[in-house]
């Protein structure tokens, strides 16, 4: 079991910024591939960004490229999502997720079905 806890959501106006955080357990945290997902009402959960164990490999959805930055600090067992120039269409519940890096490799970083552990989510609301 890997417990993930998100924080940092809130309400902002379009063009504003937020930084989400996701804390995981200390043990073996650096062995996991991590990702951020979001789900708006009535829509499927979609992969926003993913990051490899050491942070050298990242992947972003086209809709957030250039506006969102994913990062991680393994010493603090924490992953971040810096969101800038937010748009109303970014409104959603944001979830962090983790999966074990088999063979030390991370692939399919935004593939929802490949992730094993999930947080409870943090809500982001962007008004126009």
C-alpha positions in Angstrom: 0.0 0.0 0.0 1.3 3.5 -0.9 -0.5 6.4 0.6 -0.5 9.5 -1.5 -1.9 12.8 -0.2 -2.5 15.8 -2.4 -2.7 19.5 -1.4 -2.6 22.9 -2.9 -5.9 23.1 -4.7 -8.1 26.1 -4.6 -10.0 28.7 -6.5 -8.3 31.2 -8.8 -9.1 33.5 -11.7 -8.1 32.7 -15.2 -4.4 33.5 -15.8 -3.6 32.7 -12.2 -1.2 30.1 -10.8 -1.4 27.2 -8.3 1.1 24.7 -7.1 -0.1 21.2 -6.2 1.9 18.9 -3.9 1.7 15.2 -3.4 3.4 13.5 -0.5 4.1 9.8 -0.4 5.5 7.5 2.2 9.3 7.6 2.7 10.1 4.0 2.1 10.9 3.2 -1.5 9.4 6.5 -2.7 12.2 7.0 -5.2 11.4 3.6 -6.8 8.1 4.8 -8.1 7.0 6.5 -11.3 4.6 9.4 -10.5 1.8 11.1 -12.3 -0.8 13.8 -12.1 -4.3 13.2 -13.4 -7.5 15.2 -13.4 -11.2 14.5 -13.7 -13.9 17.1 -14.5 -17.5 16.3 -13.8 -18.9 14.0 -16.4 -15.6 13.3 -18.0 -13.0 10.6 -17.8 -9.9 10.9 -15.7 -7.1 12.1 -18.0 -3.3 12.1 -17.6 -1.9 15.6 -17.2 1.8 14.9 -16.5 4.1 12.2 -15.5 7.7 12.0 -14.2 10.3 9.3 -13.9 12.0 8.1 -10.8 14.8 10.6 -11.0 12.9 13.3 -12.7 14.9 13.2 -15.9 12.0 12.1 -18.0 8.6 13.9 -18.1 5.5 13.8 -20.3 2.8 16.3 -20.6 -0.7 16.4 -22.1 -0.8 18.8 -25.1 -3.4 20.9 -23.3 -1.0 21.8 -20.5 2.4 21.9 -22.3 4.1 25.2 -21.7 1.8 26.0 -18.7 2.3 23.2 -16.2 5.6 21.9 -14.8 5.9 18.6 -13.0 8.8 18.0 -10.6 9.7 15.8 -7.6 11.9 15.9 -4.6 12.7 12.4 -3.5 14.4 13.6 -0.4 11.1 15.1 0.7 9.0 12.3 -0.7 7.1 15.0 -2.6 5.9 15.6 -6.1 4.7 19.0 -7.4 2.7 20.4 -10.2 3.3 24.1 -10.9 0.3 25.3 -12.9 0.5 28.7 -14.5 -1.8 30.7 -16.9 -4.7 28.6 -15.7 -7.8 28.4 -17.8 -11.4 27.6 -16.9 -11.1 24.3 -18.7 -8.4 23.3 -16.2 -11.1 23.1 -13.5 -11.2 19.5 -12.2 -10.3 17.3 -9.3 -6.6 16.6 -9.5 -5.1 13.3 -8.4 -1.6 12.1 -7.9 -0.7 8.5 -8.6 2.2 6.1 -8.3 3.4 2.9 -9.9 6.5 0.8 -9.2 9.3 1.2 -11.8 9.9 -2.3 -12.9 13.4 -2.7 -14.0 14.0 0.8 -12.9 12.2 2.2 -16.0 9.2 4.4 -16.3 7.0 4.3 -19.4 3.4 5.3 -20.3 3.6 8.1 -17.7 0.1 9.4 -18.5 -1.6 6.1 -18.9 -4.2 5.9 -16.2 -4.6 2.2 -16.2 -0.9 1.6 -15.6 -1.0 3.3 -12.1 -1.5 1.3 -9.0 -1.8 3.8 -6.1 -3.9 6.9 -6.0 -4.5 9.9 -3.7 -7.9 11.2 -2.7 -7.6 14.3 -4.9 -7.5 18.1 -4.5 -10.0 20.4 -6.3 -8.9 23.2 -8.6 -11.5 25.7 -9.8 -10.6 28.4 -12.4 -13.1 31.2 -13.0 -13.2 33.3 -16.1 
